[in-house]
Amino acid sequence: MKRQKRDLTTRAFSRGYQAGVSGKSKDVCPTPVGDNRHFWITGWRQGRSDFWDGYQGISNLHCTPVLT
């Protein structure tokens, strides 16, 4: 099994980031409660911040979501 499928928190962060940078609302979060929601919302916030700073499309390639 691939590592991406095993680490659900990193995947949630990445998908939240993609939703945020696409300009989607945080109401589209697929998880109602728990750690995955926390990581998704954290990624969404980072994505929205990058979206507001103008990192869209090709200019967003250098912004890779990283969990710390």
N, C-alpha and C positions, 0 to 999 in steps of 0.2 A: 504494500500500500504506500502511496506517495506521502511524503511528509506533510504536504499542504493539507491533505485530508485529515491528518491526525491532529494538527494544531488548529483547533477551532477558533481560538481567540485571535490569532494572527489573521486568519481568514476573515473573521468578523470585522477586524480593524480595516483590512484592505477593502472589503466590500463597502464599508461605511465611508471610507475615504473616496472611493469611486462615486458613490452616491452624492457626497458633498461637493465634489469638484464638478459634477454634472449639473449642479444647481437644484437637486431634488430636496424635498422637505424631509426633516428627521422623522416625520410621521410614517414614512415608508419602512421604518426599521422592522425587520421580520421577526425579531425576538421580543416578546413583551416584558420579560424580567430576566435577571441573572447576569453573570459575568459577560456572556456574549453580547448582551445589550450594551453593557458598559463600554466594551471595546469597540462596538459598532458606532456608538455615539461619539466616542473619542476620535475615531477615524473620520467620522462625519464632520466634526468640528474642525479638524485639521484640513480636511478637504474644502470646507466652506471658506476657511481663512485663505487658502491658496486661490480659491475661486474669486474671492473679493480682491485679492492682490493682483489678479489678472493672469494667473497661471492656468491657461486653458489650451486644449489641443496640443500642438507640438511644443509650445513653450512650457508645458507641464511635464515633459519627459524627464527632466532632471529631478523632479520632486518624487522620490520613491517613498512610500509610507514605511516607516521603520518604528517598531515598538521599542521603547526603552524601559 
